[in-house]
Structure formats: structure tokens, C-alpha cells
């Protein structure tokens, strides 16, 4: 049931830490990961020899390495309620609703004070996609790199994540990536908000280009 999404979407944040040693639910075919739903495959953006790891749940796969990559791809099938939301709101407003009411609700639960910094609708991408940029106080997956002797950081990083949302073949997708430089560069970090957005957008669309889908025909739920 789609109402279970809030707990499942925690995988966007917690999958890698919680299930590091667990076997994959999806399958690997060469350099590609195939989702348990069978709806998509993706050429992996990490390499095991560089500390890359892949962890998953039935609906979320997370790729992480030690060099600034933390990417999650979530894929959820519409139920009757979400189909109604989509039909009532239209694609643009539905994706904004999904960002604010589903994705951000989970970020806010784990990292109080999290908020959407901005969002942008891209009508030409996947027949309409939304990129949301979120600020998560203390929410960096790369915080460990800034700690001394494994102690708590004196000044926790406010992580910035980009989330690319789109609908395809009765499924809603959420691709999430952290801008690791905020944690790994710290005192030397100088990117402006616009530069951050450009980098995250480029990384998210780069991940999308690595994906292929069971059905590439256009579909309106």
C-alpha cells in the first residue's frame, strides 16, 4: 500500500548504514543493478575497489563510496489514492506534493529543522520532472570525514540534497543525491547556492542517464 511510503522512504537516508552486510534483494547483471520490481536497471555509479557499496530494500537502492557519492533511487507503484492525487493535481503539482508531503516529512523526522530550499519544474525532462533542493541540519552521510577521533563534530554540517522526481509507467521515482563537498571541504567550501544547484542538477540527471526502464513508452497514470 502506498500509505507505507513514509517508513519505506527512510531508505533514502538509512539503507546503507542499516544493511551494509545484507545480500541484495535486486540483482546484479554485469555492471548494472536490476530493481526487485523489475521496473528499471541502472549502471552502478560506484566501484567496489574504491570503497563503493550497494544496499537495497524492495523499493530503494543506495549507492555510496568514500569519495563523495551517496545516491539513492526509490521506485514506488501508484495505488488508488496516489492515482487520485495525480489526476486531481496534475503532474507538476503532484510531484511538488510528493516532495513536500512524503520526502520532506521523512527528512524532517530524522533531522529536525530540515526544509526545502527551492524547487524547479523541468517540463522537457521525462515529460515533466521536478528537482527539489533540501537543507538537512546534521544530515550529512559524510560527517564522519570531519570528526576527530570519532567524536561528535563540533559544528555539524547542514547537508544539502537534491531530489529528482518523475512518474513513469505507474511508478513514481525519487533520485536523491547529497552534495558531499559541504561536509568534506568544510573551511575551504565556497560554492554559491546557484552553483550548488547546478552541480546537484548535473549529478541527478547524470544518474538518470544511467537508468533504463522496462517500458520506455510514455504513460499517463
FENRA-V587504 format. One record per helix or strand. SS is the DSSP state (A for helix, B for strand). FROM is the first residue (numbers start at 1). TO is the last residue. Records with the same first field share a line. If there is no record, write none. Layout:
# FENRA-V587504
SS=FROM-TO ; FROM-TO
This chain:
# FENRA-V587504
A=2-8 ; 11-18 ; 48-50 ; 80-89 ; 91-110 ; 143-146 ; 181-184 ; 186-188 ; 193-209
B=27-29 ; 32-34 ; 40-43 ; 53-56 ; 60-64 ; 70-77 ; 115-122 ; 129-137 ; 158-168 ; 171-178 ; 211-213
